[in-house]
Amino acid sequence: MAADQDSPANSVGIVIAMNDVGRRLAGIEASLASKQSDSPKSNTALLEVLKVLFGGWPAFALILLLLFYVPLRDALNEIPDKVRKARNISVGTISLQSTIKDEAVKLGTPNLANTVPRLSADATYMLLHAPADSWGLIGMYERVKGEGYYSIELPNIAGFTALEELQRHQLIDLGGFVDDKEVTLEQAAKALTEFRKSHPADEYQTKTKNRVRWVFHKHVPTTTVIPSFTWELTPLGAKAVEVVASAVHAELQREQTPTEKK
């Protein structure tokens, strides 16, 4: 069980397994700081990012870092404006709409050419964080074993809205459970509302986008039925992630390829 609310050991929330993230991020940031101080207008920082990132990380980790890790995202600002076309996909600093459409066709999923670019920013973020296998969306935490839950972590309203959007496009499967029995999403949502009424709590934004923590006024016994939700990528959703990964890869490769002056 967790020792504190910032480092829960028993979280069943959203995770991407990258054991060496800290080490690599530290190396990237140190390199970026050095390169940018030497020549802030050059693209050497970007090339350094590419060299480190394409060292074997899975596509999920690559996309997560490129689009949502702020120091790296800021470093990518040096990519020419022609790459960041206005009002394309609305996440990160890279606009990928046209490239996504091309990659979707190449990968044999032309239907995604229209679906993916039209996703909201929150839905795109959730898509790139979605697990390949079923994961719980609600994490429960104890300070001391046997004392009861002092908090739970779950998506906020924007997060649930994004999840519904992804399910509507058949990119993820959502499941609802009450007392370990599968129920409709509406029933699970109603049960969660009733649970909140019965167990007053203060709500705090977590460090993770679109997730909040409810800190209960009184510990909740671990025997209490807490409604839960699960999510996982569908085969189509996994293909959508592959499309985005291929599009980002294509754009970055394009930036490394010298172009003829006109």
C-alpha positions in Angstrom: 0.0 0.0 0.0 1.1 3.6 -0.5 3.2 5.5 2.0 1.9 8.8 0.7 -0.5 10.1 -1.8 2.2 11.1 -4.3 3.7 7.7 -4.6 1.0 5.0 -4.4 2.3 1.5 -4.7 -1.0 -0.1 -5.3 -2.4 2.2 -8.0 -4.4 0.6 -10.7 -4.5 3.8 -12.7 -3.1 4.5 -16.1 0.6 3.5 -16.5 3.1 3.1 -19.3 5.9 0.8 -18.3 9.2 2.6 -19.0 11.7 1.6 -16.4 14.5 3.9 -17.6 12.4 7.0 -18.1 14.1 9.0 -15.4 17.6 8.2 -16.5 16.9 9.0 -20.1 15.0 12.2 -19.4 17.8 13.5 -17.3 20.3 12.8 -20.0 18.1 14.4 -22.7 17.4 17.6 -20.6 21.1 18.0 -19.8 22.0 17.6 -23.4 19.3 20.0 -24.5 20.4 22.6 -22.0 24.0 22.4 -23.3 23.0 22.5 -27.0 20.5 25.3 -26.7 22.9 27.5 -24.7 25.5 27.1 -27.5 23.2 27.7 -30.4 19.6 28.3 -29.5 18.5 28.9 -33.1 20.0 25.8 -34.5 18.3 22.4 -34.7 21.1 20.6 -32.9 18.9 20.2 -29.9 16.3 18.5 -32.0 18.9 16.1 -33.5 20.1 15.2 -30.1 16.5 14.5 -29.0 16.1 12.2 -32.0 19.4 10.4 -31.4 18.4 9.6 -27.8 14.7 8.9 -28.4 15.2 6.5 -31.3 17.4 4.3 -29.1 14.8 1.6 -28.7 11.9 3.0 -26.8 8.5 1.6 -27.7 6.2 3.8 -29.9 4.0 4.6 -26.9 6.9 6.1 -24.9 8.2 8.0 -27.9 4.8 9.6 -28.7 4.1 10.4 -25.0 7.4 12.2 -24.7 7.3 14.1 -27.9 3.8 15.4 -27.5 3.4 15.7 -23.7 6.7 16.0 -21.9 7.1 19.8 -21.7 10.9 20.3 -21.9 11.1 18.1 -25.0 8.0 19.6 -26.5 9.5 23.1 -26.1 12.7 21.9 -27.7 10.7 20.9 -30.8 9.6 24.5 -31.3 12.5 24.8 -33.7 10.9 22.6 -36.2 10.0 24.9 -39.2 6.5 26.3 -39.4 5.8 24.3 -42.5 5.6 21.2 -40.2 3.2 22.9 -37.7 0.3 23.6 -40.1 -2.4 25.7 -38.5 -5.4 24.0 -36.8 -4.3 20.4 -37.5 -4.3 17.9 -34.6 -4.5 20.0 -31.5 -1.9 18.5 -29.2 1.7 19.2 -28.6 3.6 21.6 -30.9 3.6 19.4 -34.0 0.6 19.5 -36.4 0.1 16.1 -38.0 -3.2 16.2 -39.8 -2.1 15.7 -43.4 0.7 13.2 -42.4 -1.8 11.2 -40.3 -4.1 10.9 -43.2 -1.3 9.7 -45.4 0.0 7.2 -42.8 -3.6 5.9 -42.2 -3.9 5.0 -45.8 -0.4 3.4 -45.9 -1.3 1.3 -42.9 -4.5 0.1 -44.5 -6.9 2.0 -42.3 -8.3 4.8 -44.4 -11.2 5.2 -42.1 -8.8 6.5 -39.4 -7.6 9.2 -41.8 -10.7 11.2 -40.8 -11.3 9.9 -37.3 -7.9 10.6 -35.7 -7.4 14.2 -36.8 -10.9 15.1 -35.6 -10.4 13.8 -32.1 -10.4 16.5 -29.4 -7.0 17.2 -27.7 -8.2 15.4 -24.5 -9.3 12.4 -26.5 -6.0 12.3 -28.4 -4.1 12.5 -25.1 -6.1 9.6 -23.6 -5.7 7.6 -26.8 -1.9 7.8 -26.5 -2.1 6.7 -22.9 -4.5 3.9 -23.4 -3.3 0.4 -22.3 -3.2 -2.5 -24.6 -4.8 -4.7 -21.9 -7.6 -4.0 -19.5 -6.7 -1.5 -16.7 -8.6 0.0 -14.0 -9.4 3.7 -14.2 -9.8 4.1 -10.4 -6.9 3.8 -8.0 -7.5 3.2 -4.3 -4.9 4.2 -1.6 -4.2 3.3 2.0 -1.7 5.2 4.2 -1.5 2.2 6.7 -2.7 -1.3 5.8 -6.0 -2.0 7.4 -6.7 1.6 8.2 -9.0 2.0 5.2 -8.8 4.0 2.0 -7.9 7.7 2.6 -8.2 8.6 -1.1 -9.0 7.4 -4.6 -7.8 8.7 -7.9 -10.0 8.8 -11.0 -10.6 10.7 -14.3 -12.2 14.1 -14.0 -15.1 15.2 -16.0 -13.0 16.1 -19.0 -11.3 12.7 -18.8 -14.5 10.8 -18.8 -15.8 12.9 -21.7 -12.7 12.1 -23.6 -13.1 8.4 -22.8 -16.7 8.5 -24.1 -15.4 10.1 -27.3 -12.9 7.4 -27.8 -15.5 4.7 -27.2 -17.9 6.4 -29.6 -15.3 6.0 -32.3 -14.6 2.4 -31.2 -11.0 3.1 -30.3 -11.3 1.9 -26.7 -13.5 -0.5 -24.7 -14.9 0.8 -21.5 -16.3 -1.4 -18.7 -18.3 -0.6 -15.6 -18.3 -2.7 -12.4 -20.1 -2.6 -9.1 -19.2 -5.2 -6.4 -17.1 -7.1 -9.0 -20.2 -7.5 -11.3 -20.2 -6.0 -14.7 -22.9 -3.3 -15.2 -23.6 -0.7 -17.8 -21.5 2.5 -17.8 -24.6 4.5 -16.7 -25.2 2.2 -13.7 -21.5 2.4 -12.7 -21.6 6.2 -13.0 -24.7 6.4 -10.9 -23.2 4.2 -8.3 -20.1 6.4 -8.2 -22.2 9.5 -7.7 -24.0 7.8 -4.8 -20.6 6.7 -3.3 -19.4 10.3 -3.4 -22.5 11.5 -1.6 -22.0 8.9 1.1 -18.3 9.6 1.5 -17.5 13.3 1.5 -14.1 14.2 0.1 -12.0 17.1 -1.0 -11.0 17.0 -4.7 -7.5 17.8 -5.9 -6.0 17.9 -9.4 -3.2 15.3 -9.8 0.0 15.6 -11.7 -1.6 13.5 -14.4 -3.7 15.3 -17.0 -7.4 14.8 -16.6 -7.2 12.9 -13.3 -8.3 14.0 -9.8 -7.8 12.7 -6.3 -10.7 12.5 -3.8 -9.3 12.7 -0.3 -12.0 11.5 2.1 -12.9 13.3 5.2 -13.0 9.9 7.0 -11.2 6.7 6.0 -13.3 4.4 3.9 -13.3 0.7 5.0 -11.6 -1.5 2.4 -14.7 -3.7 2.4 -16.7 -0.8 1.0 -18.0 -1.4 -2.6 -16.4 1.3 -4.8 -17.7 1.3 -8.4 -14.9 0.9 -10.9 -14.3 1.3 -14.6 -11.8 -0.4 -16.9 -10.5 0.6 -20.3 -8.3 -0.9 -23.0 -7.5 -0.2 -26.7 -9.6 -2.0 -29.3 -7.7 -3.4 -32.3 -8.8 -0.2 -34.2 -7.6 1.9 -31.3 -4.2 0.2 -31.4 -4.1 0.9 -35.1 -4.9 4.6 -34.4 -1.9 4.8 -32.1 0.3 3.2 -34.7 -0.9 5.8 -37.2 0.0 8.7 -34.9 3.4 7.1 -34.2 4.1 6.6 -37.9 3.0 10.2 -38.6 5.3 11.7 -35.9 8.2 9.5 -37.1 7.6 10.6 -40.7 7.6 14.3 -39.7 10.8 13.9 -37.7 12.5 12.0 -40.5 11.5 14.8 -42.9 13.1 17.3 -40.7 16.4 15.3 -40.8 16.4 15.1 -44.5 18.1 18.1 -46.3 15.8 19.8 -48.8 16.9 21.4 -52.0 16.9 25.2 -52.0 14.4 26.7 -54.4 
